[in-house]
Amino acid sequence: MIAEYEQLNPHRWVESHADYLYAYTISRINDEEKAKDLVQETFLAALEKADKFEGKSSERTWLTAILRNKIVDVYRKKSSGLVTTDIHQAEQEQADFFNTDDGHWNAERAPQSFGLDDHDPVVHKEFNQILQQCMQKLPGLWMSVFTMKHLDDETTDIICAELKLTAANFWVIIHRTKLNLRDCLQKTGSDYGTIKENTVQL
Amino acid sequence: MGPLKKIQYNCKKATFLIEKKLIGHITFREQIELKIHLFGCSVCRIYQKQTGKINEMVHQLFHAEANTDSRLDDNFKKDLQDRIEEELNKN
C-alpha cells in the first residue's frame, strides 16, 4: 500500500491541487457547482486508479488528465442526442444574416466597423466583458467546440473524435459560432456606444 | 451561375472559407475563390478583419482567465480531503 503511493500523496491532494483543478474547470465550464463536482470526482477516480500511476508525469499533470477526460464527457453529453433547443435558437438568430437567394449579407445584419479595432485599453476591457456575455449565449455544443479549439488548442481531428462530430459538422459549427459571436459583439457594442454617448450628453 | 460567379456573390460561403482558413486550411482553389470574393466585397473584408481580431481577444481572455485564481472555499476543501481520507482508510 505504502509503496503504491510513493509518487502520489493523496493526503495533500486538496491542499496542493484543488484550487488549480477548480480554476482549470471554471475556465472551461462556466458553472461553479458542476466544477466542484468534477474536482471531487477527479480525486475519487484518481484514488481508484492510483496503482496505475507510473510516475512518468507529475502528480498534477496526471490529475489534470483525469479531469480533462471528465470535462470532455460533459461536452460530449451536450453534443449527443437530438438537436437541442439552444442550437435551434442560435440558428434562428442568424437566419436573416444572408439573403436566401444570392447569399449576400442583408444590409441590417452586415458587418460594420464598430470600434473593435480601438486600441484604447478602457474600450478594450469593455469589449472583453461584452465578449464574455456573448459567449455565454452560445449553445452548449458550440461553446464546447469553441473552448476545445481556442483554449486547449486541440486539433480538429481530436475534437471531432472526442465529440463524435464529422469534420463537415465541425466547420459548420465553427462558422455559425463566429457569425453569432461577431453579430452579438456588434449589436451589444453599438448599444453600449449609444448609452455612453447619451450619458455624455446628460 | 458558374462556380466562380457563385462564390463571387456568396458571402455565406466566403465567411465560411474565412473561418476555415483562420484555424485550418483551405484548398488552393478555395483560396482563389476567396481572394476574388474579397476583392469585390468590402463587407466580407470587414468581417475578415473583425473575426481575426475576435480570435485574438478570445485567446487572450481564455488565457488570462486561466491565471486568475478562482478558489474553492475552505469548508468544501476540508470536506473533500476528509472524503479522500475516508476512501484511503477503506483499503
Interface residues (C-beta under 8 A of the other chain):
Chain A: M1 P10 H11 W13 V14 E15 A18 D19 Y22 A23 Y24 I26 S27 K36 V39 Q40 F43 L44 L47 F97 F98 D102 G103 H104 W105 A110 P111 Q112 S113 L116 D117 F127 N128 L131 Q132 M135 F146 T147 K149 H150 L151 T156 W171 I174 H175 K178 L179 L181 R182 L185
Chain B: Y9 N10 C11 K12 K13 T15 F16 E19 K20 I23 G24 V43 C44 I46 Y47 K49 Q50 T51 K53 I54 N55 M57 V58 H59 Q60 L61 F62 H63 E65 A66 T68 D69 S70 R71 L72 F76 K77 K78 L80 Q81 R83 I84 E85 E87 L88 N91
